Amino acid sequence: MSIVSNVRVARADVPSFSFGRAVALLAGTVVVGIEKIMTRAELARSRHQLAQLDERLLRDIGVDRATARFEATKPFWS
């Protein structure tokens, strides 16, 4: 008989479903979703502001009018 066969592995009796874990997972998913929505809203706001800049300001940041227009017309999800 080997030494390995006499060793028992302690295993906690953990149920396969935990309500607390399910709630935590759902809460985490909601938080990530809200963060994504807020990020997309800020991006849309920034693009709108970019479209409002005049030629001098666009030249200061190194963007031409065509690029600014292209960025401003992108949908919020891209």
All heavy atoms as a GROMACS GRO file, in nm:
protein
  606
    1MET      N    1   0.084  -0.117   0.000
    1MET     CA    2   0.000   0.000   0.000
    1MET      C    3   0.089   0.123   0.000
    1MET      O    4   0.183   0.134   0.077
    1MET     CB    5  -0.090  -0.003   0.124
    1MET     CG    6  -0.185   0.110   0.125
    1MET     SD    7  -0.293   0.108   0.266
    1MET     CE    8  -0.418  -0.002   0.212
    2SER      N    9   0.057   0.216  -0.086
    2SER     CA   10   0.139   0.337  -0.096
    2SER      C   11   0.089   0.444   0.000
    2SER      O   12  -0.024   0.438   0.049
    2SER     CB   13   0.138   0.389  -0.239
    2SER     OG   14   0.015   0.448  -0.265
    3ILE      N   15   0.173   0.538   0.024
    3ILE     CA   16   0.138   0.648   0.114
    3ILE      C   17   0.029   0.734   0.052
    3ILE      O   18  -0.059   0.784   0.122
    3ILE     CB   19   0.263   0.733   0.143
    3ILE    CG1   20   0.366   0.648   0.217
    3ILE    CG2   21   0.229   0.857   0.221
    3ILE    CD1   22   0.497   0.717   0.237
    4VAL      N   23   0.030   0.747  -0.079
    4VAL     CA   24  -0.068   0.832  -0.147
    4VAL      C   25  -0.210   0.779  -0.127
    4VAL      O   26  -0.304   0.855  -0.113
    4VAL     CB   27  -0.034   0.843  -0.297
    4VAL    CG1   28  -0.138   0.924  -0.370
    4VAL    CG2   29   0.104   0.905  -0.314
    5SER      N   30  -0.228   0.651  -0.122
    5SER     CA   31  -0.362   0.596  -0.109
    5SER      C   32  -0.422   0.623   0.028
    5SER      O   33  -0.543   0.617   0.046
    5SER     CB   34  -0.361   0.446  -0.137
    5SER     OG   35  -0.282   0.380  -0.040
    6ASN      N   36  -0.340   0.653   0.128
    6ASN     CA   37  -0.392   0.681   0.261
    6ASN      C   38  -0.425   0.828   0.282
    6ASN      O   39  -0.481   0.864   0.384
    6ASN     CB   40  -0.288   0.640   0.367
    6ASN     CG   41  -0.273   0.491   0.374
    6ASN    OD1   42  -0.366   0.418   0.340
    6ASN    ND2   43  -0.157   0.445   0.415
    7VAL      N   44  -0.390   0.913   0.187
    7VAL     CA   45  -0.416   1.055   0.200
    7VAL      C   46  -0.555   1.086   0.149
    7VAL      O   47  -0.592   1.048   0.040
    7VAL     CB   48  -0.311   1.138   0.120
    7VAL    CG1   49  -0.344   1.286   0.126
    7VAL    CG2   50  -0.172   1.111   0.171
    8ARG      N   51  -0.630   1.156   0.231
    8ARG     CA   52  -0.765   1.196   0.191
    8ARG      C   53  -0.765   1.346   0.165
    8ARG      O   54  -0.706   1.423   0.239
    8ARG     CB   55  -0.866   1.164   0.300
    8ARG     CG   56  -0.887   1.018   0.316
    8ARG     CD   57  -0.993   0.995   0.415
    8ARG     NE   58  -1.011   0.851   0.430
    8ARG     CZ   59  -1.118   0.796   0.477
    8ARG    NH1   60  -1.218   0.870   0.517
    8ARG    NH2   61  -1.126   0.666   0.487
    9VAL      N   62  -0.833   1.381   0.062
    9VAL     CA   63  -0.842   1.522   0.027
    9VAL      C   64  -0.968   1.578   0.090
    9VAL      O   65  -1.078   1.526   0.070
    9VAL     CB   66  -0.846   1.541  -0.127
    9VAL    CG1   67  -0.863   1.687  -0.163
    9VAL    CG2   68  -0.721   1.482  -0.189
   10ALA      N   69  -0.950   1.681   0.170
   10ALA     CA   70  -1.065   1.745   0.234
   10ALA      C   71  -1.138   1.828   0.129
   10ALA      O   72  -1.077   1.906   0.057
   10ALA     CB   73  -1.018   1.833   0.348
   11ARG      N   74  -1.266   1.809   0.122
   11ARG     CA   75  -1.347   1.883   0.025
   11ARG      C   76  -1.463   1.949   0.097
   11ARG      O   77  -1.539   1.881   0.166
   11ARG     CB   78  -1.399   1.787  -0.082
   11ARG     CG   79  -1.452   1.860  -0.201
   11ARG     CD   80  -1.495   1.765  -0.308
   11ARG     NE   81  -1.635   1.797  -0.335
   11ARG     CZ   82  -1.727   1.713  -0.372
   11ARG    NH1   83  -1.698   1.587  -0.386
   11ARG    NH2   84  -1.849   1.751  -0.395
   12ALA      N   85  -1.473   2.076   0.083
   12ALA     CA   86  -1.584   2.148   0.147
   12ALA      C   87  -1.713   2.114   0.074
   12ALA      O   88  -1.715   2.102  -0.048
   12ALA     CB   89  -1.557   2.297   0.144
   13ASP      N   90  -1.815   2.100   0.149
   13ASP     CA   91  -1.946   2.074   0.089
   13ASP      C   92  -2.006   2.207   0.044
   13ASP      O   93  -2.075   2.275   0.119
   13ASP     CB   94  -2.038   2.003   0.187
   13ASP     CG   95  -1.992   1.863   0.216
   13ASP    OD1   96  -1.939   1.798   0.125
   13ASP    OD2   97  -2.010   1.819   0.330
   14VAL      N   98  -1.975   2.243  -0.077
   14VAL     CA   99  -2.022   2.369  -0.134
   14VAL      C  100  -2.133   2.336  -0.234
   14VAL      O  101  -2.113   2.255  -0.323
   14VAL     CB  102  -1.908   2.444  -0.206
   14VAL    CG1  103  -1.958   2.571  -0.269
   14VAL    CG2  104  -1.794   2.470  -0.110
   15PRO      N  105  -2.248   2.396  -0.215
   15PRO     CA  106  -2.356   2.370  -0.311
   15PRO      C  107  -2.318   2.422  -0.449
   15PRO      O  108  -2.242   2.517  -0.463
   15PRO     CB  109  -2.475   2.446  -0.254
   15PRO     CG  110  -2.418   2.549  -0.164
   15PRO     CD  111  -2.288   2.492  -0.113
   16SER      N  112  -2.371   2.358  -0.551
   16SER     CA  113  -2.337   2.399  -0.686
   16SER      C  114  -2.400   2.534  -0.722
   16SER      O  115  -2.354   2.603  -0.811
   16SER     CB  116  -2.381   2.293  -0.787
   16SER     OG  117  -2.521   2.276  -0.778
   17PHE      N  118  -2.506   2.572  -0.652
   17PHE     CA  119  -2.570   2.701  -0.676
   17PHE      C  120  -2.573   2.780  -0.547
   17PHE      O  121  -2.613   2.729  -0.444
   17PHE     CB  122  -2.712   2.683  -0.728
   17PHE     CG  123  -2.786   2.814  -0.743
   17PHE    CD1  124  -2.762   2.892  -0.854
   17PHE    CD2  125  -2.874   2.858  -0.648
   17PHE    CE1  126  -2.828   3.013  -0.869
   17PHE    CE2  127  -2.941   2.978  -0.663
   17PHE     CZ  128  -2.918   3.056  -0.773
   18SER      N  129  -2.529   2.900  -0.554
   18SER     CA  130  -2.531   2.987  -0.438
   18SER      C  131  -2.604   3.114  -0.476
   18SER      O  132  -2.566   3.182  -0.572
   18SER     CB  133  -2.387   3.019  -0.394
   18SER     OG  134  -2.388   3.124  -0.301
   19PHE      N  135  -2.707   3.146  -0.402
   19PHE     CA  136  -2.785   3.266  -0.429
   19PHE      C  137  -2.697   3.390  -0.418
   19PHE      O  138  -2.705   3.481  -0.501
   19PHE     CB  139  -2.904   3.276  -0.334
   19PHE     CG  140  -2.992   3.394  -0.362
   19PHE    CD1  141  -3.074   3.396  -0.474
   19PHE    CD2  142  -2.993   3.503  -0.277
   19PHE    CE1  143  -3.154   3.505  -0.502
   19PHE    CE2  144  -3.073   3.613  -0.304
   19PHE     CZ  145  -3.153   3.613  -0.416
   20GLY      N  146  -2.609   3.392  -0.319
   20GLY     CA  147  -2.520   3.507  -0.301
   20GLY      C  148  -2.427   3.526  -0.419
   20GLY      O  149  -2.404   3.638  -0.464
   21ARG      N  150  -2.375   3.415  -0.471
   21ARG     CA  151  -2.287   3.425  -0.587
   21ARG      C  152  -2.364   3.471  -0.709
   21ARG      O  153  -2.313   3.548  -0.790
   21ARG     CB  154  -2.222   3.290  -0.617
   21ARG     CG  155  -2.085   3.279  -0.553
   21ARG     CD  156  -2.010   3.165  -0.613
   21ARG     NE  157  -2.034   3.048  -0.531
   21ARG     CZ  158  -2.010   2.925  -0.565
   21ARG    NH1  159  -1.961   2.898  -0.683
   21ARG    NH2  160  -2.033   2.825  -0.484
   22ALA      N  161  -2.486   3.424  -0.724
   22ALA     CA  162  -2.569   3.464  -0.838
   22ALA      C  163  -2.599   3.614  -0.832
   22ALA      O  164  -2.591   3.684  -0.934
   22ALA     CB  165  -2.698   3.384  -0.841
   23VAL      N  166  -2.629   3.665  -0.714
   23VAL     CA  167  -2.657   3.808  -0.698
   23VAL      C  168  -2.531   3.889  -0.727
   23VAL      O  169  -2.536   3.992  -0.794
   23VAL     CB  170  -2.711   3.838  -0.556
   23VAL    CG1  171  -2.716   3.987  -0.529
   23VAL    CG2  172  -2.849   3.777  -0.539
   24ALA      N  173  -2.416   3.843  -0.677
   24ALA     CA  174  -2.291   3.913  -0.702
   24ALA      C  175  -2.258   3.916  -0.851
   24ALA      O  176  -2.212   4.018  -0.903
   24ALA     CB  177  -2.177   3.847  -0.623
   25LEU      N  178  -2.281   3.806  -0.918
   25LEU     CA  179  -2.256   3.800  -1.062
   25LEU      C  180  -2.348   3.896  -1.137
   25LEU      O  181  -2.305   3.969  -1.226
   25LEU     CB  182  -2.275   3.657  -1.114
   25LEU     CG  183  -2.255   3.635  -1.262
   25LEU    CD1  184  -2.111   3.666  -1.301
   25LEU    CD2  185  -2.289   3.493  -1.299
   26LEU      N  186  -2.474   3.896  -1.100
   26LEU     CA  187  -2.570   3.987  -1.163
   26LEU      C  188  -2.532   4.133  -1.137
   26LEU      O  189  -2.534   4.216  -1.229
   26LEU     CB  190  -2.711   3.959  -1.112
   26LEU     CG  191  -2.821   4.048  -1.168
   26LEU    CD1  192  -2.832   4.032  -1.318
   26LEU    CD2  193  -2.954   4.016  -1.101
   27ALA      N  194  -2.496   4.165  -1.013
   27ALA     CA  195  -2.457   4.302  -0.979
   27ALA      C  196  -2.333   4.343  -1.058
   27ALA      O  197  -2.325   4.456  -1.108
   27ALA     CB  198  -2.432   4.314  -0.829
   28GLY      N  199  -2.237   4.254  -1.068
   28GLY     CA  200  -2.116   4.284  -1.146
   28GLY      C  201  -2.148   4.309  -1.291
   28GLY      O  202  -2.092   4.400  -1.353
   29THR      N  203  -2.238   4.231  -1.346
   29THR     CA  204  -2.277   4.248  -1.486
   29THR      C  205  -2.347   4.382  -1.506
   29THR      O  206  -2.322   4.452  -1.606
   29THR     CB  207  -2.370   4.133  -1.529
   29THR    OG1  208  -2.303   4.009  -1.507
   29THR    CG2  209  -2.411   4.144  -1.674
   30VAL      N  210  -2.432   4.420  -1.412
   30VAL     CA  211  -2.502   4.549  -1.421
   30VAL      C  212  -2.402   4.664  -1.414
   30VAL      O  213  -2.410   4.760  -1.492
   30VAL     CB  214  -2.609   4.561  -1.310
   30VAL    CG1  215  -2.663   4.702  -1.300
   30VAL    CG2  216  -2.722   4.462  -1.335
   31VAL      N  217  -2.306   4.655  -1.323
   31VAL     CA  218  -2.206   4.760  -1.310
   31VAL      C  219  -2.125   4.775  -1.438
   31VAL      O  220  -2.102   4.886  -1.486
   31VAL     CB  221  -2.114   4.734  -1.188
   31VAL    CG1  222  -1.992   4.826  -1.190
   31VAL    CG2  223  -2.190   4.751  -1.059
   32VAL      N  224  -2.082   4.664  -1.496
   32VAL     CA  225  -2.005   4.669  -1.620
   32VAL      C  226  -2.089   4.730  -1.732
   32VAL      O  227  -2.041   4.811  -1.811
   32VAL     CB  228  -1.954   4.528  -1.659
   32VAL    CG1  229  -1.900   4.526  -1.800
   32VAL    CG2  230  -1.848   4.482  -1.561
   33GLY      N  231  -2.216   4.692  -1.738
   33GLY     CA  232  -2.305   4.748  -1.840
   33GLY      C  233  -2.322   4.898  -1.826
   33GLY      O  234  -2.317   4.972  -1.924
   34ILE      N  235  -2.340   4.944  -1.703
   34ILE     CA  236  -2.355   5.088  -1.679
   34ILE      C  237  -2.227   5.162  -1.716
   34ILE      O  238  -2.231   5.270  -1.777
   34ILE     CB  239  -2.394   5.115  -1.532
   34ILE    CG1  240  -2.538   5.067  -1.509
   34ILE    CG2  241  -2.380   5.262  -1.497
   34ILE    CD1  242  -2.582   5.069  -1.364
   35GLU      N  243  -2.111   5.104  -1.681
   35GLU     CA  244  -1.984   5.166  -1.718
   35GLU      C  245  -1.969   5.177  -1.869
   35GLU      O  246  -1.922   5.280  -1.920
   35GLU     CB  247  -1.867   5.087  -1.660
   35GLU     CG  248  -1.850   5.104  -1.511
   35GLU     CD  249  -1.740   5.016  -1.455
   35GLU    OE1  250  -1.694   4.922  -1.524
   35GLU    OE2  251  -1.700   5.041  -1.339
   36LYS      N  252  -2.010   5.074  -1.941
   36LYS     CA  253  -2.001   5.079  -2.088
   36LYS      C  254  -2.093   5.186  -2.144
   36LYS      O  255  -2.054   5.259  -2.236
   36LYS     CB  256  -2.036   4.943  -2.147
   36LYS     CG  257  -1.926   4.842  -2.132
   36LYS     CD  258  -1.961   4.713  -2.201
   36LYS     CE  259  -1.846   4.614  -2.187
   36LYS     NZ  260  -1.870   4.490  -2.260
   37ILE      N  261  -2.213   5.196  -2.091
   37ILE     CA  262  -2.307   5.298  -2.138
   37ILE      C  263  -2.252   5.438  -2.111
   37ILE      O  264  -2.258   5.526  -2.198
   37ILE     CB  265  -2.445   5.280  -2.071
   37ILE    CG1  266  -2.511   5.154  -2.126
   37ILE    CG2  267  -2.533   5.402  -2.093
   37ILE    CD1  268  -2.636   5.113  -2.052
   38MET      N  269  -2.195   5.458  -1.994
   38MET     CA  270  -2.140   5.589  -1.960
   38MET      C  271  -2.020   5.623  -2.050
   38MET      O  272  -2.005   5.738  -2.093
   38MET     CB  273  -2.100   5.593  -1.813
   38MET     CG  274  -2.220   5.591  -1.719
   38MET     SD  275  -2.175   5.580  -1.547
   38MET     CE  276  -2.096   5.736  -1.522
   39THR      N  277  -1.937   5.524  -2.079
   39THR     CA  278  -1.824   5.546  -2.168
   39THR      C  279  -1.870   5.583  -2.307
   39THR      O  280  -1.816   5.675  -2.370
   39THR     CB  281  -1.734   5.421  -2.173
   39THR    OG1  282  -1.687   5.393  -2.041
   39THR    CG2  283  -1.617   5.439  -2.267
   40ARG      N  284  -1.970   5.513  -2.357
   40ARG     CA  285  -2.022   5.542  -2.491
   40ARG      C  286  -2.087   5.680  -2.496
   40ARG      O  287  -2.074   5.752  -2.596
   40ARG     CB  288  -2.123   5.435  -2.534
   40ARG     CG  289  -2.063   5.298  -2.549
   40ARG     CD  290  -1.956   5.298  -2.653
   40ARG     NE  291  -1.901   5.165  -2.667
   40ARG     CZ  292  -1.801   5.134  -2.744
   40ARG    NH1  293  -1.744   5.225  -2.818
   40ARG    NH2  294  -1.755   5.012  -2.750
   41ALA      N  295  -2.156   5.718  -2.389
   41ALA     CA  296  -2.219   5.851  -2.385
   41ALA      C  297  -2.112   5.960  -2.387
   41ALA      O  298  -2.127   6.062  -2.456
   41ALA     CB  299  -2.307   5.864  -2.262
   42GLU      N  300  -2.004   5.940  -2.312
   42GLU     CA  301  -1.895   6.038  -2.311
   42GLU      C  302  -1.829   6.046  -2.448
   42GLU      O  303  -1.793   6.155  -2.496
   42GLU     CB  304  -1.791   6.000  -2.205
   42GLU     CG  305  -1.671   6.092  -2.201
   42GLU     CD  306  -1.705   6.235  -2.165
   42GLU    OE1  307  -1.803   6.258  -2.093
   42GLU    OE2  308  -1.634   6.324  -2.214
   43LEU      N  309  -1.812   5.934  -2.514
   43LEU     CA  310  -1.754   5.933  -2.648
   43LEU      C  311  -1.843   6.008  -2.747
   43LEU      O  312  -1.794   6.088  -2.828
   43LEU     CB  313  -1.733   5.788  -2.695
   43LEU     CG  314  -1.664   5.766  -2.828
   43LEU    CD1  315  -1.526   5.829  -2.829
   43LEU    CD2  316  -1.653   5.617  -2.856
   44ALA      N  317  -1.973   5.986  -2.738
   44ALA     CA  318  -2.066   6.057  -2.826
   44ALA      C  319  -2.061   6.207  -2.799
   44ALA      O  320  -2.063   6.288  -2.893
   44ALA     CB  321  -2.208   6.004  -2.806
   45ARG      N  322  -2.052   6.244  -2.671
   45ARG     CA  323  -2.044   6.386  -2.635
   45ARG      C  324  -1.915   6.448  -2.689
   45ARG      O  325  -1.916   6.559  -2.744
   45ARG     CB  326  -2.051   6.398  -2.482
   45ARG     CG  327  -2.087   6.530  -2.429
   45ARG     CD  328  -2.115   6.534  -2.279
   45ARG     NE  329  -2.064   6.426  -2.198
   45ARG     CZ  330  -2.136   6.322  -2.151
   45ARG    NH1  331  -2.265   6.314  -2.180
   45ARG    NH2  332  -2.082   6.230  -2.077
   46SER      N  333  -1.805   6.376  -2.678
   46SER     CA  334  -1.676   6.426  -2.729
   46SER      C  335  -1.679   6.444  -2.880
   46SER      O  336  -1.626   6.542  -2.934
   46SER     CB  337  -1.564   6.330  -2.693
   46SER     OG  338  -1.547   6.323  -2.554
   47ARG      N  339  -1.740   6.349  -2.949
   47ARG     CA  340  -1.749   6.359  -3.095
   47ARG      C  341  -1.835   6.478  -3.136
   47ARG      O  342  -1.805   6.546  -3.234
   47ARG     CB  343  -1.805   6.229  -3.153
   47ARG     CG  344  -1.704   6.117  -3.150
   47ARG     CD  345  -1.763   5.990  -3.201
   47ARG     NE  346  -1.660   5.887  -3.211
   47ARG     CZ  347  -1.687   5.757  -3.216
   47ARG    NH1  348  -1.810   5.714  -3.214
   47ARG    NH2  349  -1.588   5.671  -3.224
   48HIS      N  350  -1.941   6.501  -3.061
   48HIS     CA  351  -2.028   6.616  -3.091
   48HIS      C  352  -1.950   6.747  -3.072
   48HIS      O  353  -1.959   6.839  -3.154
   48HIS     CB  354  -2.151   6.614  -3.002
   48HIS     CG  355  -2.241   6.731  -3.022
   48HIS    ND1  356  -2.321   6.745  -3.134
   48HIS    CD2  357  -2.264   6.840  -2.947
   48HIS    CE1  358  -2.387   6.859  -3.126
   48HIS    NE2  359  -2.355   6.918  -3.013
   49GLN      N  360  -1.872   6.754  -2.964
   49GLN     CA  361  -1.791   6.872  -2.939
   49GLN      C  362  -1.685   6.891  -3.046
   49GLN      O  363  -1.655   7.004  -3.086
   49GLN     CB  364  -1.725   6.865  -2.801
   49GLN     CG  365  -1.824   6.879  -2.688
   49GLN     CD  366  -1.761   6.853  -2.553
   49GLN    OE1  367  -1.652   6.797  -2.543
   49GLN    NE2  368  -1.830   6.894  -2.448
   50LEU      N  369  -1.627   6.782  -3.093
   50LEU     CA  370  -1.528   6.789  -3.201
   50LEU      C  371  -1.590   6.850  -3.326
   50LEU      O  372  -1.528   6.931  -3.393
   50LEU     CB  373  -1.473   6.650  -3.231
   50LEU     CG  374  -1.369   6.639  -3.341
   50LEU    CD1  375  -1.242   6.713  -3.300
   50LEU    CD2  376  -1.339   6.494  -3.371
   51ALA      N  377  -1.713   6.813  -3.355
   51ALA     CA  378  -1.781   6.866  -3.473
   51ALA      C  379  -1.807   7.016  -3.461
   51ALA      O  380  -1.819   7.085  -3.563
   51ALA     CB  381  -1.912   6.792  -3.495
   52GLN      N  382  -1.813   7.068  -3.340
   52GLN     CA  383  -1.843   7.210  -3.318
   52GLN      C  384  -1.720   7.300  -3.325
   52GLN      O  385  -1.733   7.421  -3.328
   52GLN     CB  386  -1.910   7.228  -3.180
   52GLN     CG  387  -2.037   7.147  -3.162
   52GLN     CD  388  -2.142   7.178  -3.266
   52GLN    OE1  389  -2.166   7.293  -3.297
   52GLN    NE2  390  -2.203   7.076  -3.321
   53LEU      N  391  -1.600   7.239  -3.328
   53LEU     CA  392  -1.478   7.321  -3.329
   53LEU      C  393  -1.460   7.393  -3.462
   53LEU      O  394  -1.495   7.341  -3.567
   53LEU     CB  395  -1.356   7.232  -3.302
   53LEU     CG  396  -1.349   7.164  -3.166
   53LEU    CD1  397  -1.223   7.078  -3.157
   53LEU    CD2  398  -1.353   7.265  -3.052
   54ASP      N  399  -1.402   7.513  -3.455
   54ASP     CA  400  -1.375   7.587  -3.578
   54ASP      C  401  -1.240   7.541  -3.636
   54ASP      O  402  -1.168   7.462  -3.576
   54ASP     CB  403  -1.378   7.738  -3.554
   54ASP     CG  404  -1.270   7.786  -3.458
   54ASP    OD1  405  -1.190   7.703  -3.413
   54ASP    OD2  406  -1.266   7.907  -3.431
   55GLU      N  407  -1.209   7.593  -3.754
   55GLU     CA  408  -1.089   7.550  -3.826
   55GLU      C  409  -0.960   7.574  -3.746
   55GLU      O  410  -0.869   7.494  -3.748
   55GLU     CB  411  -1.080   7.622  -3.962
   55GLU     CG  412  -1.191   7.586  -4.059
   55GLU     CD  413  -1.193   7.438  -4.095
   55GLU    OE1  414  -1.084   7.376  -4.104
   55GLU    OE2  415  -1.302   7.384  -4.113
   56ARG      N  416  -0.954   7.686  -3.678
   56ARG     CA  417  -0.834   7.719  -3.601
   56ARG      C  418  -0.810   7.618  -3.490
   56ARG      O  419  -0.698   7.569  -3.472
   56ARG     CB  420  -0.847   7.860  -3.542
   56ARG     CG  421  -0.725   7.905  -3.462
   56ARG     CD  422  -0.749   8.040  -3.396
   56ARG     NE  423  -0.863   8.043  -3.308
   56ARG     CZ  424  -0.860   8.004  -3.179
   56ARG    NH1  425  -0.750   7.959  -3.127
   56ARG    NH2  426  -0.969   8.011  -3.105
   57LEU      N  427  -0.915   7.583  -3.418
   57LEU     CA  428  -0.901   7.485  -3.310
   57LEU      C  429  -0.870   7.345  -3.363
   57LEU      O  430  -0.791   7.271  -3.303
   57LEU     CB  431  -1.026   7.484  -3.223
   57LEU     CG  432  -1.051   7.611  -3.141
   57LEU    CD1  433  -1.186   7.604  -3.072
   57LEU    CD2  434  -0.940   7.632  -3.041
   58LEU      N  435  -0.931   7.310  -3.474
   58LEU     CA  436  -0.901   7.181  -3.535
   58LEU      C  437  -0.754   7.175  -3.577
   58LEU      O  438  -0.686   7.074  -3.557
   58LEU     CB  439  -0.991   7.155  -3.656
   58LEU     CG  440  -1.137   7.122  -3.624
   58LEU    CD1  441  -1.218   7.115  -3.752
   58LEU    CD2  442  -1.148   6.993  -3.547
   59ARG      N  443  -0.704   7.286  -3.633
   59ARG     CA  444  -0.564   7.291  -3.674
   59ARG      C  445  -0.472   7.278  -3.551
   59ARG      O  446  -0.369   7.213  -3.555
   59ARG     CB  447  -0.538   7.422  -3.747
   59ARG     CG  448  -0.420   7.420  -3.840
   59ARG     CD  449  -0.408   7.544  -3.928
   59ARG     NE  450  -0.445   7.670  -3.864
   59ARG     CZ  451  -0.553   7.743  -3.895
   59ARG    NH1  452  -0.635   7.703  -3.991
   59ARG    NH2  453  -0.578   7.856  -3.833
   60ASP      N  454  -0.513   7.338  -3.438
   60ASP     CA  455  -0.434   7.329  -3.314
   60ASP      C  456  -0.418   7.185  -3.266
   60ASP      O  457  -0.314   7.149  -3.211
   60ASP     CB  458  -0.498   7.411  -3.203
   60ASP     CG  459  -0.472   7.560  -3.216
   60ASP    OD1  460  -0.386   7.598  -3.299
   60ASP    OD2  461  -0.537   7.637  -3.143
   61ILE      N  462  -0.521   7.104  -3.284
   61ILE     CA  463  -0.512   6.965  -3.237
   61ILE      C  464  -0.469   6.869  -3.348
   61ILE      O  465  -0.459   6.749  -3.326
   61ILE     CB  466  -0.645   6.917  -3.174
   61ILE    CG1  467  -0.760   6.920  -3.274
   61ILE    CG2  468  -0.678   6.997  -3.050
   61ILE    CD1  469  -0.889   6.858  -3.223
   62GLY      N  470  -0.444   6.924  -3.467
   62GLY     CA  471  -0.392   6.842  -3.576
   62GLY      C  472  -0.495   6.756  -3.646
   62GLY      O  473  -0.465   6.648  -3.695
   63VAL      N  474  -0.618   6.807  -3.653
   63VAL     CA  475  -0.727   6.733  -3.719
   63VAL      C  476  -0.785   6.822  -3.828
   63VAL      O  477  -0.807   6.941  -3.806
   63VAL     CB  478  -0.837   6.695  -3.617
   63VAL    CG1  479  -0.954   6.626  -3.684
   63VAL    CG2  480  -0.780   6.608  -3.507
   64ASP      N  481  -0.810   6.765  -3.944
   64ASP     CA  482  -0.873   6.844  -4.049
   64ASP      C  483  -1.026   6.829  -4.040
   64ASP      O  484  -1.078   6.745  -3.968
   64ASP     CB  485  -0.821   6.805  -4.188
   64ASP     CG  486  -0.850   6.661  -4.225
   64ASP    OD1  487  -0.893   6.584  -4.138
   64ASP    OD2  488  -0.829   6.626  -4.342
   65ARG      N  489  -1.096   6.913  -4.113
   65ARG     CA  490  -1.244   6.915  -4.107
   65ARG      C  491  -1.304   6.782  -4.150
   65ARG      O  492  -1.399   6.733  -4.090
   65ARG     CB  493  -1.297   7.029  -4.195
   65ARG     CG  494  -1.446   7.039  -4.206
   65ARG     CD  495  -1.519   7.055  -4.076
   65ARG     NE  496  -1.481   7.175  -4.005
   65ARG     CZ  497  -1.514   7.198  -3.878
   65ARG    NH1  498  -1.584   7.111  -3.810
   65ARG    NH2  499  -1.476   7.308  -3.818
   66ALA      N  500  -1.247   6.718  -4.252
   66ALA     CA  501  -1.301   6.591  -4.300
   66ALA      C  502  -1.290   6.482  -4.193
   66ALA      O  503  -1.384   6.405  -4.172
   66ALA     CB  504  -1.229   6.547  -4.428
   67THR      N  505  -1.178   6.477  -4.124
   67THR     CA  506  -1.160   6.378  -4.018
   67THR      C  507  -1.256   6.406  -3.902
   67THR      O  508  -1.316   6.314  -3.846
   67THR     CB  509  -1.015   6.378  -3.967
   67THR    OG1  510  -0.927   6.356  -4.078
   67THR    CG2  511  -0.993   6.272  -3.862
   68ALA      N  512  -1.270   6.533  -3.867
   68ALA     CA  513  -1.363   6.570  -3.760
   68ALA      C  514  -1.506   6.532  -3.797
   68ALA      O  515  -1.580   6.478  -3.714
   68ALA     CB  516  -1.354   6.720  -3.732
   69ARG      N  517  -1.545   6.557  -3.921
   69ARG     CA  518  -1.679   6.522  -3.966
   69ARG      C  519  -1.699   6.370  -3.964
   69ARG      O  520  -1.803   6.321  -3.922
   69ARG     CB  521  -1.702   6.577  -4.107
   69ARG     CG  522  -1.846   6.567  -4.153
   69ARG     CD  523  -1.869   6.632  -4.288
   69ARG     NE  524  -1.834   6.775  -4.284
   69ARG     CZ  525  -1.739   6.830  -4.359
   69ARG    NH1  526  -1.671   6.758  -4.446
   69ARG    NH2  527  -1.712   6.959  -4.351
   70PHE      N  528  -1.595   6.297  -4.009
   70PHE     CA  529  -1.602   6.152  -4.010
   70PHE      C  530  -1.620   6.097  -3.867
   70PHE      O  531  -1.704   6.011  -3.843
   70PHE     CB  532  -1.475   6.093  -4.072
   70PHE     CG  533  -1.469   5.944  -4.069
   70PHE    CD1  534  -1.545   5.868  -4.155
   70PHE    CD2  535  -1.386   5.879  -3.978
   70PHE    CE1  536  -1.540   5.729  -4.151
   70PHE    CE2  537  -1.379   5.741  -3.974
   70PHE     CZ  538  -1.456   5.665  -4.060
   71GLU      N  539  -1.543   6.149  -3.773
   71GLU     CA  540  -1.553   6.105  -3.634
   71GLU      C  541  -1.690   6.141  -3.575
   71GLU      O  542  -1.748   6.064  -3.500
   71GLU     CB  543  -1.442   6.166  -3.549
   71GLU     CG  544  -1.309   6.099  -3.565
   71GLU     CD  545  -1.308   5.954  -3.518
   71GLU    OE1  546  -1.370   5.923  -3.415
   71GLU    OE2  547  -1.247   5.872  -3.586
   72ALA      N  548  -1.737   6.261  -3.606
   72ALA     CA  549  -1.862   6.308  -3.549
   72ALA      C  550  -1.982   6.229  -3.599
   72ALA      O  551  -2.084   6.220  -3.528
   72ALA     CB  552  -1.881   6.458  -3.580
   73THR      N  553  -1.973   6.172  -3.717
   73THR     CA  554  -2.088   6.100  -3.771
   73THR      C  555  -2.089   5.951  -3.734
   73THR      O  556  -2.183   5.881  -3.770
   73THR     CB  557  -2.093   6.112  -3.925
   73THR    OG1  558  -1.971   6.062  -3.979
   73THR    CG2  559  -2.115   6.256  -3.967
   74LYS      N  560  -1.988   5.907  -3.661
   74LYS     CA  561  -1.988   5.768  -3.618
   74LYS      C  562  -2.099   5.744  -3.517
   74LYS      O  563  -2.128   5.831  -3.433
   74LYS     CB  564  -1.855   5.731  -3.552
   74LYS     CG  565  -1.741   5.711  -3.648
   74LYS     CD  566  -1.618   5.666  -3.571
   74LYS     CE  567  -1.502   5.638  -3.662
   74LYS     NZ  568  -1.383   5.598  -3.584
   75PRO      N  569  -2.161   5.628  -3.520
   75PRO     CA  570  -2.264   5.597  -3.421
   75PRO      C  571  -2.202   5.579  -3.283
   75PRO      O  572  -2.082   5.554  -3.270
   75PRO     CB  573  -2.326   5.467  -3.471
   75PRO     CG  574  -2.228   5.410  -3.566
   75PRO     CD  575  -2.146   5.522  -3.619
   76PHE      N  576  -2.283   5.591  -3.179
   76PHE     CA  577  -2.230   5.586  -3.042
   76PHE      C  578  -2.168   5.452  -3.006
   76PHE      O  579  -2.086   5.444  -2.916
   76PHE     CB  580  -2.340   5.623  -2.940
   76PHE     CG  581  -2.443   5.515  -2.923
   76PHE    CD1  582  -2.429   5.422  -2.823
   76PHE    CD2  583  -2.554   5.508  -3.004
   76PHE    CE1  584  -2.524   5.322  -2.804
   76PHE    CE2  585  -2.649   5.411  -2.987
   76PHE     CZ  586  -2.634   5.317  -2.886
   77TRP      N  587  -2.206   5.346  -3.073
   77TRP     CA  588  -2.155   5.213  -3.036
   77TRP      C  589  -2.020   5.180  -3.099
   77TRP      O  590  -1.962   5.077  -3.071
   77TRP     CB  591  -2.255   5.104  -3.070
   77TRP     CG  592  -2.291   5.099  -3.215
   77TRP    CD1  593  -2.222   5.039  -3.314
   77TRP    CD2  594  -2.406   5.159  -3.275
   77TRP    NE1  595  -2.284   5.057  -3.435
   77TRP    CE2  596  -2.399   5.131  -3.413
   77TRP    CE3  597  -2.513   5.232  -3.227
   77TRP    CZ2  598  -2.496   5.173  -3.502
   77TRP    CZ3  599  -2.609   5.274  -3.317
   77TRP    CH2  600  -2.600   5.245  -3.452
   78SER      N  601  -1.970   5.267  -3.186
   78SER     CA  602  -1.840   5.234  -3.249
   78SER      C  603  -1.731   5.326  -3.200
   78SER      O  604  -1.747   5.415  -3.126
   78SER     CB  605  -1.851   5.244  -3.399
   78SER     OG  606  -1.881   5.374  -3.440
   0.00000   0.00000   0.00000
